[in-house]
Amino acid sequence: MPAKETWRALYQHFRPHRAAVALGAVLTLIGSAAGLAQPLAAGALVDRLGGDDSIAGILLLLTGLVILGTAIEAFGAYVLERTAESVVLAARRTLIGRLLRLRLPEVERTQPGDLMSRITSDTTLLRAVTTQSVVSAASGGLTFIATIILMGLMDAVLLGVTLGVIVLIGGAVALLMPKIEQATQRSQEAVGTMSTALERVFGAFRTVKASGAEQREAAAVEAAAREAWRQGVRSAKWQSMAGSSVGLAVQVSFLAVLGIGGARVASGAISISTLVTYLLFLFYLIDPVGRLVEAATQYQQGSAAIARIVQAERLETEQTDQSVPDGGVAPAPASAPVPTPAAPAAMSVTFDDVTFRYRDDHPCVHHGVSFDVPGAGMTAFVGPSGAGKTTVFGLIERFYEATGGRVLVDGKDVQEWPLAELRASIGYVEQDAPVLAGTLRENLLFAAPDATDADVHEVLVRARLDGMVERLPDGLDTVVGHRGSKLSGGERQRVAIARALLRKPRLLLLDEATSQLDAVNEMALRDVVAEVSREVTVLVVAHRLSTVTLADRIVVMDAGRVRAVGTHTELVEEDPLYGELAATQFLATSG
């Protein structure tokens, strides 16, 4: 990112915390001022050592300055660290809010592990750059200027020697800063790659074990970890060189000042107390110069992180109707009420010459798809794999936008529906029937958090889950494991169906919802779906025609087109493709 954009992005994170950062800066400056007074007091102490005056007062003053300066700086450091954590929290809330509202195509083009690393790892680097580095640059710069002025008032010749050494070594340090940024960015990218590799492994853990691929996958994760380590070490190398340059500059200056200052003391140009005070100021320069180098280093690290964060923030999001602060997340999203459809009537669905492709450089998935579902009843979509059946559901839910034509729900283009209201009216059971980590109760209430215990019991019975729940050790509060790993495939499908039914939708979308059920449970759930379809519009995608033979209408799709619409009996006789599918599954004579 250009430096101007980087500063603008960093300021957006810094702006809400300006008051706290200013307080930390003031406290730091007060502590620095107390430190600046110490060399002057030490010079006065040296002058008194040659006379009969008491030094007890000056020693007490020195002690007080040390204690006061340390206490104030400690409190200032606490204020800054607390503010830094607030910056990280705000950045994470912003990213979480945006990433959960991403459009589905954006998620499908991005590795989930990399997105997670931007929330967990990249935001951590903002901790220092938006608070500590700002204060370090401000306080270090002001302290440096004040120290230089005091040193100049004491002896301009020695100041010239000191500045000459600092400028020479500072120029060398400036050359290291781009290398720190580059190494940090590559390190963060490697962390994202490692997160992606881990997410890939844990997402298919049984497959990895069954394939004997543990060593290969471990090697892939280790390679990413080694790359992160290599870039981290490289960044550390440049940082250590930059940090050690501060001590080098002061030590070289000390030797030069000691030699030249000694000669000036011998010639009577300055007094010994002036030289001692000047040398103390010189050593005091270590702190402000160190702060400036630290601020520059932290900026390079932060600019690498902010570039990755901005990339995530620029991903396209859905335009929801919820009240979400700019750059923030909606309050209490987990318990936010789900909008309730205003009308209980079943919804009609119409596709009017719809064309669709997932990306501009991909072929069309739908070629002029048209069909009409007038209302309550069951409509089934059948056809070979890749015919575009599941895509129909994605367009209804507005996971994707049609490339051409119109998708109408209840006679209104889905583009005109408020997104939250549209989805609140729909119950959706996906192909893989995902179950989230947590308890069975949490999964059932996921789409209907306000459902009563009576509602839950009703859907358990309808989905034939009541017997399973009674056998579980903790009933509905039993933990189902990562992605429902403690449930069988059929149980996960029934949980997904129960979750959709609990929402009391006007439109129910079932995508291969019974593919993993045994014959008994499939027949029972087919009866449940048939019962539901008397009041609700039910759309079913199925490869097993046994689940759709009693559908009110069947839409046969092939190669992204609708080739026939009718009942099972009509299609067996009139459509060769459907007749072949039915014959293959021994259903050609069933009615």
N, C-alpha and C positions, 0 to 999 in steps of 0.2 A: 504494500500500500504506500502511496505517496505520503510524505511526512505531514502534509496539511490534513489529509484525511485521518491519519493516525491520531494527530492532536485533537481533531474534532471528536473522534470516537472516544478517546480517553476522557475528554472533557464531559461528554455525556454521562459517563459513569461517575466522574468526580463532582459534577455540579450539585446533586442533592446533598452532598456532605461537606459543602464549602465551610459552613460555620464550625463544624467539629475539627476540620483540618486547620482552619485559621486559629482555633484555640490551641491545638497542638503545636502549631508553628510559633505562636506567641510564647508559650511555655518554654519551648526549645530555645527561643531567642533570649529569654530571661536567664535561662541556665547558661547560655553561651556568654551573656554579658557578665554574669558572676565569674565565669572562667576567665574572661579577659581582664578582670580586675586583679586576678591572682599574680600575674607577672609584675604589675605595678607595685603591689604590696611587697612582693619579694625584693624588688629593686630598693624600696625604702628600707627594708630589713637589712640589706647589704650595706647601705649607707650608715645605718645606726650601729652596725657591728664595729665600726672604727671609732665610735665615740662612747660616751658614758650614758647615753640615753637608754631607757628601758625598752626591751623588745617584746615584753609580754603582751602589750596591746596589739601589736602587729601580728604576733603569732595567733592570738585569739581571733583577729580579723580574718587571717588566712584560713583558720579552721572553720570559721563560720561561713566563709565564701565557698569552701569545698563542700560542706554539708548542704548548704542552701542550694547551690548549683546542682548537686547530685539529686536532691529530692525533687526539685522542680523539673529537671530533665526526665526523671523516672516517671513522674505523673504525666508529663507530656507524651512520653513514649507509650504509656498505657492508653491515653486518649487516641493516639494514632493507630495503635494495634486494634483497638475496639472498632474504630471507624473503618479500618481496612477489612475486618471481618464483615462489617455491614455492606461494604462495597461488593464483596464476593457474593454475599447473600442476595443482594439486589440484582447482580448480574446473572446469577443462577435462576432467580425467579423469572427474569426477563426471558432467558433462553428457554426455560421449561415451558413458559406460556406460549412462546412462538413455536417451538418444536412440536408441541401437542396440537397445534393448529395448522401444521404443515399440510399442504395438499398431498394426496396419496402419491401422485407421480414423483414428487420431490423425494419422498421417503424411499420410493423404489429405486431411485437413482443414487441414493446415498447409503453408505454403510452404517448400520445402526451403532456399531461399536465406536466409529469415528465421531458420530454425533454425541454419544455419551461422554467421550473423552473431552469434548469441548465444554461440556457442562461441569465435569468433575476436575479435569486437569488444567485446561486453559484458563478458566476463571480464577484459579488459585494464583496465577501469575499477576493478576490484577491487584492482589492484596498490597503489594509494595508500590507498584508504579503509580497508583492513583492517590496514595496518601504519603507514605514514607518518602518516596522519591521527590514528591512536590515540596514537602517540608525540608528534606535534605538539600534540595537545590536552593530553596529560598533562604533557609537559615545558614546553610554552608556558604552561600554567596555573600550574604550580608556580613557574616562573621569574618569571612575572608577579606572583604573590603575594609571592614573596621580594623582588622589586625594589620593590614597593609598600610592603612593611614597612620596608625600608631607607630608602626615600624619606620615609616617615612619621616615622621616628626622626630624620631630619635636619631636617625642617621640615613641620609639619602643614598650615600655610597653603598652601604651594606644592603639597602633595599634593592638597588640596581643589580647587585650580585645575586640576591635571592630570586628576584623575578626572572633573571636570565636563565637560571637553572630550571625553575618551574615551567617556563614557557617551552624550553627545549624538551623536557620530559613529557609535558602535557601534550605536545604535538604528536609524540610517539604513541601516547595513550589513545588519542583520537582515532588513529588508524586501526585500533583494535575493536572499536565499537561495532562497525558493520559485521565483523566476524562473529561477535557475540550474538547479534540478532539472528544471523543466518544459522548458526549452530543451534540456537534455542528453537527456532521454527522447525528445523529438521527433527529435533528431539521430540517436539510436541506432535509432529506428524507421525513419528515412529510410535509414540504412545497410542495415538489413534489407531494405527495399524495393529498394534498388539491387542487393543480392546476389541477390534473387529474380529481378529483371529480367535480370541477367547469366546466372544459371543457366538461365533460360528460353531465352535466345539460344543459348548454347553447347550446350544440350540438343537443339536443332534447327537446327544451324548450316547444314547443306546446304539445308534448307527456307528459311531466312532468305535465303540467297544466291540460290537459285533463284527466289524470289518478288520479288527486288529490294527487300527490305525493310530493307536495312542502315541507311538514313537514319532510317526510322521507329523502328526498334528502338534506334538510337543516341540518338535524341531522347528515348525513354522512359527509358533508362538515365541520360541527362544530366539529365533532369528530377528524378530521384531524387537524383542527385549534387548538383544545385543546392539541393534542399531540405535535404540533409545539411549543405551548406556554409552555407546561410542560418541554420539552427538552431545550427550550430557558432559562427558569427559572433555570433549573439545571446547564446549562452552566454559567449563570450569577452568580449563587451561588459560583461555583468554582473560577470564575474570581475575584469576590469580595474578596474571601478569599486570593487569590494570591496577589491582589492589596493591601489589608490592611496589608499584612505581611511586606511590605516595611516600612510602618510607624512604625509597631511594632518593627522591627529590629533596626531602628534608635532610637526609644524611649528607648528601653532596653539598647542599646549601650550608649545612652546619660546618663542614670542613672548610669551605670557602670563606664563610663569615669568620670562623675561628682564626684562620690565617690572616685575612685582611683586617679583621677587627683587632687582632692582637697587635698588628703593626700600627694601627691608628691609636690604640691605647698607648703604645710606646712613644708615639710622636706627640701625644698630648691632645690629639684631635677629639677624643671622647674619653669619658671616665670608665673605670672598670665596672662600676654599677650599671652604666648605660649598656656596656657589652653584655653583662649578665642578663639584664632585662631583655635585651634584644634577642639573645639566644633562647630565653624562655618563651618569648613570642614566636620565635621560629619553630620550636617544638610544638607550640600550641597550634601552629598552622596545620599540623597533621590531621587534626579533627575536621576543620572545615574543608580542606582539600580532599580528605577521605570521603566526606559527605558528598561533595560534588562528583567524584569518581563513582561512588555508589549510586547516586541518582542517575548518572549517565548509563551505568550498567543496567540498572533496573528498568530504565526506559527502553533499552534495546530488547530486554527480555519481554517487557510488557507489549511492545509494538509487535513482536512476533505472535504473541497470544491474541492481541486485539484483532490482528488480521484474520485469524481463524474464527474468532467470535463473530466478527462482522460478516464473514462468509456465511455463517449459519443464520445470522439475522436477516440476510438478504434472500434466503430461500422463500419461495412463494407460499403464502399461508391462505387458508380459507377465510372468507369474510363472514364471520359469525355475527349474530345479533345480540350476543351477550355484552354487557358493559364491562369492557376490559380497558384498564388504563393504558395509555400509550407507552409501549415498551414494557408493560407489566403483565400480570396474570389476573384473572378474575378471582375475587376473594372466595376462599373456601370452596374450590372447585369440586372437591370430593363429595361434599354434602349439598351441592347446589341442586335445587329441585328440577326435575325433568319436566319440560313444558307438557301440558296435557292437551291432546287434540280437542278442539272446540266441538266438533261434531262426531258422534259415535258411528256414523254410517260407514260402510265399507267404501274403499277408495277405488276409483276407476284408473286404469293405466292405458295410455296410448303411445305407441311409437309411430311417428309420422316421417317416413322416408329418412331414417336416421343413418348417418355414416359416422364412423369413428375409427381413429387410429391412436395408439398410445403415445407415439412421438411423431414429429414431422417426417423423420427419416425412416419410419417403420411403415409396413404395408397396412392397408385398412383391415380392421377386424370386422366391421359391419359395413355392408354395402346396401344402402337403401332399405333398412329393416323397417317393416311396418306391420303392426298388429294392434288389436283393440281388445282390452279386458274391461267389460262394462261395469263390473262391481263384484258383489259377493259371489263366491264359488271358487273352484280350484282350476287353475290354468297351469299346465305342465309344459316345460321346454325340454325337448329331447333332440338328439342328434349326435354325430360323432364328436370326439374330443377335438377342441379347437374350433368348434363351429361358432362360438361367440355367445354361448348361453350365459355363462357367469358374468360376462361383460354387461348383459342386460341389467343385472342387479346393480352393478357398479354405477351405471348411468342413472338408474332410478334414485340411488342413495346420494348421487352427486359426488361420488368419489372421483369421477372423471366428468369432463364436459364433452358433449357430443360435438363432433367436427362439423356436421351438417344435419339438417332436419330438426325435428322437435321431439322432446320427451315430455308428455303431459301426464300429470297426476291430478285426479279430480278435475280434469278439464283445464288445468292451469300449467303453463310451462314450468318445469322444475327450477328454471333460472329465476322465476318470479316468487318462488316460495321462500320465506325466511328459513334458513338452513336448519336452525334448531327445531322449528315447528315441523318441518318436513320429516326429519329423522325421528322426532318424538312420536310420529304417527306410524312408524315402521318397526316391525320386529324382524331381525335378520339373523339367520343361522348360516355361518360360513361353511365352506367345504371342509376345512380341517377342524371345525368346532372347537375353537380355542377356549381353554379354561385358564384363568389367571391364578398365579400363586396366591395363596390365602386360604380361607375356609370355604366350605361349600355354601354357607349362608351368604358370605360376601359375594360369591360368584352369582348366586341366584338374584341378589338384590342389586347387581351391578348396573342394570339398565332401569331399575325401578326401586330406588332407595327408600321410597315412602310406602312400599307395599306392606300390608299387614301380615301377621302370622297366619290368619285364615287364608289369605290369598296365596301365601307360600305353600301351605298344606294342600290347597286345591291343585296347584300346578304340579306338585310332587306326585299326587295321585294320577293326574292325567298323563304325566310323562313316565309313569311306572317307576318312579324313584323312591316311593315311600318305603318299600321293603328294604331297599339298599340303605336308606338313611337309618332305619331301625337297627340294622346290623352294625353300623359304624360305631366305634367306641365313644365318640363325642357327638354323635348325631350331626346336626347341621353345622356344628362348630368344629368339625373334623378338618384338619389341614389337608388340602388335596395335593400339595407338592408343586414343584416348578412346572408350569404349563399343564397341571393336572396329571402329573406323572404317576400318582397313586391310584388313578382311576383307569379302567379299561377304555378302549376306544369307543365301545358302545355306550358306556356310562358317560363319557365326555359329551357324546352327541345328545344324550337325553338331558344332561345338564344344560347344554346350549339351547335345546328346544324349550325346556322349562323356563329358562331365563327370558327367551323371546316371548313366550306366552304370558309371563308375569307382567310384561309391559302393557298388556291389553291393547295390542296394536290394531289399527284399521287396515293395515296391509302387512301380510306376513310373507317373507322371502325365505325359502328353504332351499339351500344349495347342497344337494347330495346329503341331506340331513339324516338319512337312515342307512347310509352305505355300510356302516359298521355294526348294524344291529342284527341280532339273530332273527329267525323267521317269526317267532312268537312275538317278540317286542316290536318287530316291524309291522306286523298285522295290527297290533294294539295301537301303535302310534298312527298308522294309516287311518284307523277309525277316529282317533282324536283329531287329526287334521281334517278329515271329512266333516266332523262335527263343527270344528272351528270355522270351516269355510262357509257354513250357512249364514254367518254374520260378518265374516271378515273376508277380504280379498286375499287369496292364497296363491302365490306363484311358486312353483316347484321346479327345480332343475334336477333331473334324474337320468342315470344311465340304466338303472334297473327298472324296467318298464312295469314290473309288478306293483310298484308304488304309485303308478299314475294311470292305470287302466280305467279307473273310475272317475278321472278328471272330467270336468265339464267341457273343457277344450284342451287340445294338445297342439302346441306350436312346434313344428318340425323345422330345425335349422340345419343348414349345411353350408360351410365355407362362408360364413358371415351373411347369409341370406335366409329369409323365411321361404321355404319351399312348399309348405302345406299347413293348413289349420283345420282341425276337425276333432271328432271323438275317436276313441281307440278303434271302434268297429269300422268307422268310415275310412280311417287312414290305413288300416290293414288292407282294405280292398282297393284304395285309390292311390296310395303313395308307395312306390317301390322301395324307397329307402326305409320308411317306417315298417313296411311289411317284412323287409329283410331283418331289421332289428328285432321285431316281434318273433319271427321264425327262429332266429338264433337263440332267443330266450324262451322258446316253446310257448309263446303267448299268442300265436297267430289265430287260434280258434277261441281264445277266451273273450268274454264280453262283459 
